[in-house]
Amino acid sequence: MTEGGRDWLKVRHLEQCFREWGFDPGEPALVGYPLNGRIQLLSGTHRHLAAMNINMMLPVRIILRSEWEAAWGTPEGAHMCRDIRVSDLENLEVGQSTTPPALADRVDLTRDLY
C-alpha cells in the first residue's frame, strides 16, 4: 500500500474525486520551490500524482529555494510548507524576498553528524 512512500489508496481516491468534481479552489495548492528547471514539491505529492495520472494540472504555491533552505527545520519552515487553500492564496500579498544566511552560518560543518 505504501510503495515509494505513497498511500496508493489515497492517490486513487483523489483521482476519482478529481475526475468527478475537478479541483476545488477551497482545497490546498501544491507547495514547492524551483530546482533545475522543475518544481521540487514540499507538500501535495499525493494530489500531484493523482492529477498527473488523469492529465490534470493543479496550482502550485512557489517559494524560493533559498528561503526554504534558510527556514528548514524551524517553525518558520513548517509554516512555509503548510497547505494553503488556493482561494486564500489569491488574497495574499506578495512579500519582499530576504537574503538567507549562508549554509555554513546555519549548519555546523566542523563536526561529524554520524
Buried (B, 14 or more C-beta within 10 A) or exposed (E): EEEEEBEEEBBEEBBEBBEEEEBEEEBBBBBBBEEEEEBEBBBBBBBBBBBEBEEBEBBBBEBBBBBBBBBBEEEEBEEBBEBBEBEBBEEEEEEEEEEBEEEEEBEEEEEEEE
